[in-house]
Amino acid sequence: MCGIVGYIGHQPAWPIVFQGLQRLEYRGYDSAGIAIVDAEGELQLRKQVGKVASLLPAPQTGFPQGRIGLGHTRWATHGRPTVANAHPHTDCHGRVAVVHNGIVENFMELKRGLQARGHRFTSETDTETIAHLLEEGLDQGLAFPDAFRKLGGLLRGSQAIAAIMIGERRICAMRLGHAGGIVAAHKDGQVIVGSDLPALTALLDQDGSSGPDSSSPVRAAFLEAGEMLVAAPEGLTFQDLEGRALNKVSRTVFPEEVQFDRSGHRHFMLKEIMEEPAAVASALRERVDFERGRVVLPDFPITPRDIKQLRRVVLIGCGTSLHAAQIGRHLVERLAGLPAEAESASEFRYRRAYIDAQTLVVAVGQSGETADTVAAMHEVKDRGGRLIAICNQSGSQATRVAEGSLLMRSGAEIGVASSKTFIASLTILNLLAVYLGQVRGALSEADAARQVEDLARLPNLIGDVLADTAGYQRLARRLSDYHNFLFLGRGMNAPIALEGALKLKEISYIHAEGYPAGEMKHGPIALIDRTLATVALAPRDSLYEKMVNNIKEVKARDGLVLAVLTQDDEELAGQVDEVLWIPPAPEQLTPLLTTIPLQLLAYHIAVQRGCDVDQPRNLAKSVTVE
Ligand code: AGP
């Protein structure tokens, strides 16, 4: 959460920092700010409440001129989204500008001490303490990088920090703990420091030519916990918190990793839903041997021998990725014949979960930066468990902590609400479960071949669901005034009920509850009346009859029922108020199909209600605070 961009080089810094912030806006968008060290060596600060575009200067004013700049797009933790609380924050003398992502856990104690020593605070943020602590180091005569490094010993909590200072042609940045990354790239006498790869966009766009193909890769280095960097036009240097120089290995970042456009769609979310067949195909690519009817995972980090020794699988994630993990649990039990559990990473990390070398932990996450997931992964590693990540962002923290990763390869997902990456996660979890089943002998050759055949049909099946979206606008008009929704599903579709409810609440702000349908009679049934809309997932699977009973129970109490049904189920269709259809499919694949109508439903209701679909209030794409 929160986006950081710093630039130093021979070009005006403002447009580059501004562009980087716009690219990072998915990380937070309640306020934004940019600090520039101008030609006179003064610090020029611009801050606004709202999205990054609010920083655009009036044409007659222009932007501050200077070749060093630091910007921030905020997701508020400490203090409301106000101009005063927006970053960058400065010290008492206006000498340094600091931006920050994460939480200073001991900030109250630090702030009290700083105030007692005469520092004046102008915001409610924890970040401002960092600016004043830096000021104290400088007042003690320390050089800028040394004063900055000293912060590492003073601040508690996981965070990323960057700072600039008047009179200095350097940017300092630091990463403490596992939340909040810092990436930096140097090219042609210019450096960009950022919280995430899209910050580097300007360097990727500059290869000396022009036009749409004018981008070229750059080499980028990522800070680990307890590391800092000093960026100057001459290059990047790295050190640990003791000041020992570090040799960091950089990796190539390709333009397609950070580029995005809406391809004619009104919102990124709709574009990303429409990309789901391609996301599945991309997740399957080179992982399935269709001729031999087998799943092949070429870089799987665990040997067949060790896979045979596994005794259990634990799947972790947060939000939508937790729902994917919950379906993964069903798949592993069903196809790999292994005991499996799924748990929120934010709970898993706070209990003494039993983990050993025969436990495989699968961390699911689009961003690979979710603080709780990454922290849980470190726990697993410390306790000697086997650890893999299912992730969309190569080079992210999750991929670096895991022994190996199964990358989604879905392309950038910009809509804050996950859509195509959920489908990609489910595809990979299917692959993983089949692979484990093959290696362990839980699946016969014929069973594995059947699974592979089914997976090969997935892009077309999803394409069928997406082919007919005509009815959603009418449906959205009918349903958008309901204030409460209940989503019900059973078995592998129970997590989809949770996901459907999450999608609706996060982008349309309508209260929605997701429940395993068997739980309905244990409480939620009390909610049912004419004012509650129930979305029932009732594909023709082994639990179909039980879902039919649940639907009848809702109808008997005058509740409106929108059902997701398998094509041609006219009988049940005649008993409900609205129907969304999916094509017939093998049971283990139905969650990938039932999800899509729920994503489209949430999307169209949110549009109907005039909500900001791609950047819903209070949310951020990467949740890098705990
Ligand atoms: C999904 O629509 C949400 N934006 C959110 O629940 C998200 O899935 C969660 O924050 C986890 O993110 P990750 O997949 O990047 O770990």
Residues whose N, C-alpha, C, O or C-beta is under 5 A from the ligand:
A	BS01	AGP	C318 G319 T320 S321 V364 G365 Q366 S367 G368 T370 V416 A417 S418 A620 K621 V623
